[in-house]
Amino acid sequence: MQFPSEFEWIAPSGLGVLTHYMPAHYSAGWWMDSAPTLEAAMAAVYELYRSLKPVAATRNILLPVGTDYTPPNKWVTEIHRAWNARYVWPRFVCGTPRDFLDAVRTEISALSPQSRDMNPIYTGKDVSYIDTKQAQRAAEVAALDAERLSALAALLGLGRYPHTALDKVWRQLAYGAHHDAITGSESDQVYIDLLTGWREAYDLAADARDRALDALMGQVAVDGRSVVVTNTLPFARDGLVRVRLGPGLRVADPAGVEIPAVSEHGTLTFTARDVPATGWRTYRIVEGRADPWQDLPGTTIENERWRIVADPARGGALASVTDLATGRELLTGLGNELRLYEEYPQHPDMGEGPWHLMPTGSSLGSGDAPADSVRAETSPVGQRIIVTGQVGEVAYEQVVTLLAGSDRVDLTTRVVDYTGADRLLRVRFPAHVEGALPVSDVAGAVVGRGFALPDVDSAEHPWTLDNPANTWFGLSSTARVDLGPAGARAIGVAEIVVPGPSDAPRARELVAALARVGVTATTSTASGTRYGWLHVDSNLPDTRIVLGGPDTNPVAAELLSRCDPVFSEALTSGARRVWVPAERPLAEVWRPSADLRDLRSLPALIVAGPVDELVDDLAGAVIPAVCPAGSERLDDRTVALLAYGLPGFAVDPSGSAPVAHAVLHGLALRRLARPPRAAPAPTGRRSSSSTGPTSSRTPSWPDPATGGRTGSPPRARSSPPHCCPAWSPRRTDLRLTRPTQQASHRTRRTGC
């Protein structure tokens, strides 16, 4: 690594936490445990001490003891006694991680600041056992809605807040979110055992949500039979609503004007417009027949914003997506194409399982053969294309929908049947945004990501560099360098190079400012190794920021010595920040098993002026700089895919220009058992610009004599039986010392 094993890990909020990364892996102490004698065990520990000593930030060194499936270490306490009785230094002390971190804090207060992501490493975790991710999200959305609605109901005196039920919900979700559960790295049997937890979490949350919503909707005054659509988000929104009504019934606004709707399989579908924040909108139920979907000639659909063309000869994939507002074509190739990747049964190098993506480099595309069927349909709510086809062992159905009056495109892919094993299914959207970089949302921020390499043979190149996306990803820029007449450059993942180790803590405010605008960074020193070698790291930077001019930072001096003299002249003339473009475009150097350590492999910003000024400029996510030679290009727009139930993504740099193919990973199809599903999550994979999932139900309602009020207040129901977690031994740590880190529409029908 480019920094000490103890550092301050800084979040996008700017807050940091003392962190230790395990440079010898968490199973480093295994060699001590496997020693045949105490003498051999002490010798093994001493060798580990010698190897860990150079990277420690203080005289305290952490040696983790214990690993997966191992009993308590047989030598750890004996070493503690025997070594310290024999030697004065170093001392070996048994302790906990807290003991170690407290000892570090007593010796050092200013640490090397880092905001970099330590991933992607185990990229298979994002897609293996995909239904567990969907179940977790469904339960989380239900729980958040339950909390909001139950709080409102309690404040209005409509019942007690369901503390017990929601406490159990979050405990189950936290348990299911640990690193051998939702990650999909467990065995089939453990997977089956875990399903009960997600099921219970969803059922308890949905019950609390529905009881609170019933109580609140009972307070809404309605004129006759009505559908009440609620919005639990803190802003007004539109959304598609589905509700089952009797034959010959449809909905109208309060003035009696019929709402455009379509009837399909006994369900009425319509668009609820401008539903107030944390509020509701009421629609009257009136007599009238809603039209069904009607056939539309050809394979083209459009609304006020988009025109979409499907190609039946190429699997029904999208040949064109045109933005009618600008006339711009979004696609640079087949869009919404399914790619089926062959995978190794186990990792060809590490021999490990589904927590890796293990492509063989061989893949099939749905665009390689004609679709089984492609048809276009129209209705009062919009138009859609329905595609069925086969790619390899996967039978699929895809639906592309354009709602009337909407600026979004809804895309759903459903796996109808699958008979193979060791396959990964991706949905591919090639789009051109010049100069843009991958970006995605995380739990509380939007961050830049690196390009990925999804088409590699993992036997030769182990890192595909996929990343998780919480709800969306795209091609854009989180922050940029404004070069005036020379253009602009996006930055997403940076290396900050300081002159020496003592200078690293002084870069903290810059690291925090970059993190706040979505740029993660590794802080390194001029004398250390450069960040950007996939052989030892699992992610790569796209930019370097060199703090200090050539007189203070040796990296700045070396870089300028290899460039046109005009860059040095710019600094001599008083420029505070000088941008030095890379020798080659990023897409040319970002290749399988890439090595970007050479100073000319990446562009660099040399900061000769005060760092405080740079921090102030980052408040607007734009860094002004001069570029005396060369230029950069950056389109000022974003192409993004919003994902529902799709946690993994990759953006692939292809061609000699910075053109990216956004690849949305839909499903990992591996050798799994087929137990019951965890929770009622959508069977399709949805990608759209909607704020979140929409859903509806037709509840049972109380007698009209009660005025539409629910018969009982919200309450927590008793928890059903659940499985106890498997016992695992607590890890013992040996501390070594030396001198010197949604939205949901609910549909209600009242007054019946």
C-alpha positions, 0 to 999 in steps of 0.5 A, a space after each residue: 500500500 501507499 500509506 501506513 497500516 493505521 490511517 484516518 479513513 474519511 467518509 464523503 461527509 468529511 468525518 473520519 475514523 481511525 482504521 487499520 488494514 491488515 497488510 498480512 491478511 486477516 489470517 496472518 496468525 494462522 502460521 503461528 497456530 500451525 507451528 508444531 512447538 512453542 519455539 516454532 510458534 514464537 519464531 513465526 510470530 517474530 518473523 511476522 513482526 519483522 515484516 509488519 514493522 515497516 508499514 505500522 504508523 506507531 510502535 504498536 503492531 496488530 497481528 490478527 489471530 484466528 480465521 474461518 473455521 478454526 478453533 481458538 489458537 493454541 499458542 497465543 497465550 503461551 507466547 504472551 507469557 513465554 516471550 515476555 519472560 525471555 525478552 525485553 523487546 519487542 513485547 507480545 501482548 494479547 489484546 482486542 482491537 480496541 486495545 490496539 487502537 487505543 494504544 495507537 491513539 496515545 502515540 499519534 494524533 495526526 494520521 495519514 488521511 485516506 478516502 479511497 475505497 478498498 474495493 472492488 475485490 470480491 466482485 461476485 458478492 454484488 450479484 451472487 444469490 441475487 434474490 437476497 439483495 432484492 429481499 434485503 432492499 424490499 424489507 429495507 423500503 418497507 421498514 423505512 415506510 413503516 417508520 415514517 407512517 407509524 411515527 405520523 400515526 402515533 403523533 396523531 394519536 392513532 395507535 402506539 409506535 411499533 417499537 418491538 416489531 421494527 426493532 426486530 426488523 432492523 436486527 434481522 436486516 443487520 444480521 442478514 447484511 453481514 459479510 457471509 450472508 447478503 454477499 452471496 458467499 455462503 453455501 446453499 444450505 446457509 442461504 436457505 437458512 438465511 431466507 427466514 430472516 429476510 422473510 420475517 423482516 419483510 413481513 413485520 415491516 409490511 405489517 407495521 406499514 400497512 397498519 399505520 397506513 390503514 389508520 392514516 387513510 381512515 382520516 382522509 375524507 373521501 366522496 364515495 368510493 375512492 382510491 387514495 395514493 400515498 407518497 412516503 418521500 419528502 418531495 412530490 412525485 409522479 408514479 405508476 399505480 396498479 389497483 385491482 377494481 371490478 369490471 366496468 370501473 375506472 378512476 377519475 379526479 375529484 372533479 370527475 374527469 377520467 384519468 387515462 388508464 389501461 386495464 390488463 389481467 383485471 388490474 387498472 394501471 394509471 399515472 398518479 401525478 404530483 402526489 404531495 410530499 409525505 402526503 396523498 392524492 385521492 381518485 374517485 372510482 367511477 363507472 366506465 371501461 378502461 381500454 386494454 393495450 392495443 397492437 401498434 404497427 412496427 417496432 417503434 414507440 415514442 412519447 413527447 421526449 423519446 423515440 425508441 426502435 427495437 430490432 427483431 433481427 438482433 434479439 429485440 435489442 434497441 437499435 436507437 434511443 433518440 432524445 426528441 428534445 435535443 435530437 441526440 442519439 444516446 446509443 452507440 450500439 445495441 442497447 438493452 442487449 443481454 450478454 451471457 458470460 461463461 464462468 469457471 466453476 471456481 476461481 482458476 487461480 485462488 480456487 475460491 467460490 461465488 464471491 468472485 466474478 470468474 469469466 472465461 472470456 467467452 460470451 453470447 449476446 441476445 443480438 447474435 440471433 433473431 428474437 422469438 417475438 417483438 411487438 409494440 403496443 399502445 394505450 392511454 398511459 403510453 406505449 411499450 415494446 415486448 420482446 421474447 427470445 433466447 440467449 444460450 440457456 436463458 429464455 427471456 422477456 423484455 419490456 420497454 415502456 414509455 409513459 405519456 408525459 414522462 421523461 423516463 424510459 422503463 426497461 424490465 428484463 425477466 428470466 423466464 427459464 434457465 437450465 445451465 450453470 456457471 453463467 453471468 447475465 449482463 444487460 448492456 447499454 453502450 452510450 457515448 459521453 466524451 470525457 465522462 467517468 463512471 459514477 454511482 451512488 452509495 448509501 449517502 453520497 455519489 462517488 466516482 468509480 473506475 472503469 471495469 474490464 468485464 470481458 477478461 479471462 479471469 485465469 489471466 486477469 483476475 480483476 474485472 473491476 465491477 462495482 456495486 450501485 445502490 440505486 443508479 450508476 452512469 457516465 458523468 463527472 463528480 468533480 472537474 478541472 476547468 482548464 479554460 480554453 484547453 477544455 475540462 477534465 473529469 476526476 473520479 478517483 485520485 492519488 494525492 502525492 505529498 512530499 514526505 510522510 510528515 506532510 500527509 496529515 496536512 492534506 486532510 482538508 483536501 482529502 475531505 473536500 474531494 470526498 464531499 464532492 465524490 472524489 475518493 483519494 489515496 494519499 501517498 508520499 513522493 518517495 513511496 510507490 505510486 498508486 495504480 498497479 492492478 497486480 497488488 491493488 484492486 482499483 485504479 486512479 484516473 488522476 494525480 494531484 501533486 502537492 508542492 512545486 518542483 522545489 518541494 515535491 520530487 514527484 513534481 520535479 520528475 514529472 516536469 522534467 519529462 514534459 514540455 518546458 512550457 509547464 515549468 514556465 507556467 509555474 515560474 510565471 506564477 501559475 498556482 495550479 498547472 494541469 499536465 495531460 497524460 501521454 495517452 488517453 485513459 482508455 488506452 492505458 486502462 487495460 487488463 492487468 493495468 500498471 498506471 504507476 508511471 507518472 506519464 500514464 495519468 494526468 496530473 494537477 501540480 498544486 504550487 499555491 496554497 492548498 486552502 484555496 484548492 479546498 475552497 474551490 472544491 466547494 463548487 466541485 470545480 478546480 480552475 487550473 492552467 494547461 499550457 499545452 494539450 487539451 481535454 474534452 468533457 461533455 457537460 451531460 450525464 447518461 445514467 441507469 437507475 437500477 431496482 434490484 441490480 446491485 452490480 455494474 461495470 463501465 467498460 472503456 472501449 476504443 481509443 477515445 474515452 467512450 464507455 459502454 455502460 454494462 448493467 449486471 442483472 443476474 448471476 446464474 450459478 450452480 445454486 439450489 432452488 429454494 423458496 424465494 426470500 421475499 416478494 421482490 420483482 421477478 424482472 430487473 428494472 432500470 428506469 429513472 423512477 424515484 423508486 419501486 411502485 406497488 399497490 394492493 387492494 386491502 380488506 376494509 372495515 365496515 362503512 359504518 365506521 366512517 372508513 376508519 380502521 378497526 384497530 390502531 397500528 400494533 406490533 404482532 408477535 414474531 414467528 419462530 426464527 432460526 438462531 444464528 450459528 455460533 462462531 468463536 470470538 477472534 483473539 488478537 495478539 498486539 505487537 509493539 515496537 519503538 518508534 479505517 425508497 419510495 413507495 406508492 400504496 393504493 387504498 380504496 375507502 368508503 366501500 
